[in-house]
Amino acid sequence: MNLLNLLNPCTREQSQQKKKAGRMLSCPKHHVVALALLALNRSGIADAFAPSSRQPHLSLAPPTTVLAAEEGVGSAAVTERPPTEENIGESSIVDESLSADEVKSALIELIPRMTGKEEEYRAVESYVNLLEKKYSPVQTIDFFNLANAGEWQLLFSTNLMGRPNRKLRLREQVQKIEADGFGGSLINSAQWDYAEGEDSSSFDSNGKFSIKCSYSINQGSRMVVDVNDHEIRMGKGSKIPKDVQGLVALLQRAIPKEIFDPTGHAMDTSYLDADLRIVRLTGPNHEGVRNIFMRKGSLEINPMM
């Protein structure tokens, strides 16, 4: 059963119609959030990332090539102006002489301790711009598949629209890629805890929510993704929620939209090394949205410290 139908029975039919018409979905807004903070439901900090607390930021320029590494992250896109060379460079606040390793270390150190300050967002923009500028893409499909495959933990998304909810905790979000030539499978999963009822501190339901997808590579390293199914698996000893539809609605609100329903999206890998991966969405729906991943197990983040 596709769990999207619990929220909107027309979702599957509309998705199929759009797929047949060769269209991608559309959604022009982009927001920023440090997912490491939301994973522990630290609402006082996480609210700084919500739409009511700050204006849309990190809206990115549209790609003209597969990897679009030169275009950067334009803070001027807050006003939804067409990107130009001038406004794209407005967020450059880091030393461009830094090596890729130095920029990467600074970015990884910053994300878990972000508190919503404007200069932190500008720094993330600059770090991402500089990494993409310095990136030399993998030249063959075999090497790309080797580097891209595996489990990647989502650290940061520029497209989380909703507020955190005290009844739901996301412990981690992981993207698993299994490559097979010019295609393969992609599974986005989230470990969750859910407190049903009036006592929002009693998380007696837990489990794993998975978005199962397939992808194909149709130019360069661009991955076109289609969703196959949504699945909830309860954890061992977990209480089964009475309101499954309500749980799915909270998950949809908490998970970045391009990950919850990636049908028809195309993903460009704008930076990739052994343990860091930056993905840029392209198409009418989530144009320019960025996801930052770390290879699972390569970095331990503890926002409680």
N, C-alpha and C positions, 0 to 999 in steps of 0.2 A: 504493500500500500504506500502510495506517495503521500507523505504527511502534509505537503502543501495543500492538498485537497481539503484538509481539516480547516484551513483558514480561508481558502477560496476555491470552491469546486471548479471554477472556470480556468484555474491557473494552467493545468496540463493542456487543455484544449487550446488556450491562447498561445502557450509556448510552442505547441506543434504547428499552429498556423503561422507564427512568426518564423519558425525554423524553415517551413516550406517556402515562405516568401523571401528567404535569404536575408532577413533583417536581424539586426541585433537589438537588444533592449535599450531603453533610454532612461537616464536619470542624471540630471546635470549637477546635483549638489555634491560637495565633497567636504567631509569633516575630519578632524584629527583626533586620535585617541591613543594613549599608551595602554595597550592591552594587559601589560603586566600589572597595572594598577587595578583594572577592572576584574582581573582574575580573583582578587581577594575582596572584591566588593567594597573598596575603600571609597565610599560615596563622596566624602568631603573633598577628596582629591579628584576623583573621576568626574564629578560634576563640572569641573573646569573644562572638560572636553565636550560637554553637552551643548547643543545648539543654543539654548537659552543663555549660556554663560559666555559664549564667544562667537565671533563671526566665522563663517566658513574660511578655511585657510588651506594652504597646500593644494590648491586646485592647479592641476598641471597642464602644461602645454600639449596640444595634440601632436601625435607623431607624424613625421614625414618619411621615416625609414622604419625598418623592422624593429631596431633597438632604440632609436631616437635618443641616443645618449647625450647629444649636444644641446638638447632643447631645455632641459632643466626644469626646476620647480619654481614657478613664478608666484610670489606672494601678491603681486598686483592683480592676479586672477580673482581675488576676493570680490572685486567689482564686476567680474565676468567680462572684462575687456578682452578683445582678441590679443593673444600674446605677441609681443614684439621683442626685438633684441634688447631694447632699453628696459622694459619692465621685467623681463626674465632675469636680468642681472641684479635686480634690486635686493635680493635676499643673500647675496654673496658676502658672508661675514667671516669666512675662515680663510686661512692662508693657503692659497692654491699651490704653494710649493711643497705642502705636506705629501708624504707618500700615501699610497692607497691603504697600506697597513695602518698608518697613523690615523687616517680619517676613519677607517673602519673601527678601530679601537675607541675613538672618541664617540662615535655614533652608538656603539654597543653600551658604552658606559653611561651615556646620557639617557637613553630611552627608559630604563627602569626607574629613574629618579625624577622624571618630569613632574612638575607641579602645575602646569598650565600657564607658565609665564610666556609672554610674547617672544622674548629672546630665545627661549628654548625651541620654539617652533621654527624660528628663523635659522637656528643652528642646524636642526634636522634637515631643513630644506637645503642648506649649503652643503652639508655632508653628503646627502644623496646626490646633489648635482655634481659634486666633485668626484665621487666614486664612479658615477656613470660616465663622466668625461674621461676618466683614466682607464675605463674598462675596454679590453680588447676581446670581442666576442669569440666564442668557440667556433672553429671553422667547419667542422664536420658533424654530421648527425650522430655518429657513433660516440664521439667525445662529448657532445652535448648531452646525450642520453646518460652516459656514464656519470657526468657531473651533476645532472639534474635529478636523477632518480634517488629515491630514499624518503625518509621522513623529515619534514621541516616544521619547526614550531613557529607559529605566527607571533611576532613580537609587536608589530605596529601596523595599523591600517589608517589610511586617510579617508575612510568612508564609513565610519560608525555613526549612525544618525540618532539613535535613541539614548535615553538615560539608563544608567544601571538600575536594576530592581533588587531590593533587599531580599526578595524571596528566591532569587536565582544567583548562584555562583558558578562562574566558568573557571575551571582549574587550569585548563590549557586548551589551545586549539592547534591542531596538527594537520598538515597537508602531506599525504603520502602519494608519491608518484611511482608508478611502475611503467617503464618505457618498453615499447616493442616497435622498433623501426620508426616509421613516421606516424605513430599513434601510441595509444596506451591507456591506462586507467589512472584516475586521479580521485582520491578520497579525502574530503575535508571532514575532520571529526572534532568534536568538542566534548570534554569531560565536564559533567555538570552535577551540582547539588541543588536540590529544590526543597523549599520549606512551604508546605501547603497548609492552609488554615490561618488562624489569627496569630499564632506564635511564629514570627518570621525568623526566630533564632534556632528553631528546631529543624535542621535539614535532614529529614528522615527518608528522603527519596534521592537516589543518585543513579547515574548511568552514563551512557555514551550516545551522543547524537551524531549520525554520519550522513554526509551528503555524497553519494556515490556518482561519479561522473566518468565519462570517457572523453578523450581528446584526440585531435589530429593535428599534424603540423603541415601547413599548406604553403608556407613561404618562409625561408630563413629558419628561425627558431620560434616562430609565432605558433602558439598553441591555441587552437579553437576548442572551447570546452562546451560539452552538453551534459546536463544533469540527467541521470537515469533514475535515481530513487533517493528518498529520504528515509532514514531508519533510526528508531530509538531502541536501544537495548538497556534494560534495567541492570543495575549492579547487583552483585551477590548480597542477599539479605535486605535489599532495598524495598521500601514500601511502594506499592503501585499507586501513582497519583489518581485521584478521583477525576480531576479535570485535565485530561491529556491535551485537549485543545488549548487550554490556558497555558500549559507548559510549553507547547510548541510555539504559541504566540510570543512568550517571553524569550524563547531561544531565537526566534526570528528577529526580535528586537535587539538582542544582545550581540548576535553574530553579524559581522559586516555583510552588507547586502550582496556584494559580488561573490561572496563565499557561500552564503545560504542558498542562492539561486543563480549559479553561474552559466545557465543555458545561453548559448550563443555568444558568450564573451570570447575575446581573443586576448591572450596574455603574452606580452613581450618580456623576455628576461633581459633587464637592463644592467644587471650586475650579478656575477656568479663566481664564487670561489669554493674552496673546500667546505666552508661552514657558514657562509653568508650568501643570501640570495635576495635580490630585489626584483619584484615583478611589477610591470606596468600594464594596466588594463587599457584596451583600445576598443573603440566602437561607440555608437550613440548612447549607450546606457551609462557606463561608468568611465567615460573618457578620461584618461590621465590618472586614475586612482592608482596609488602605490600600496603594495604589501611588502613588508620587510620580514624575512624569515631567517631563522638560525637552524642549522642542522641539529636535529634532536640529539641531545646528549653531549653536544660540544660546548654548551654554556649553561651554567646554573644561575638562575635569577631568583633572588629572594627579596621581594618588595617589603617584607615584614621588617627587614633590618633597618 
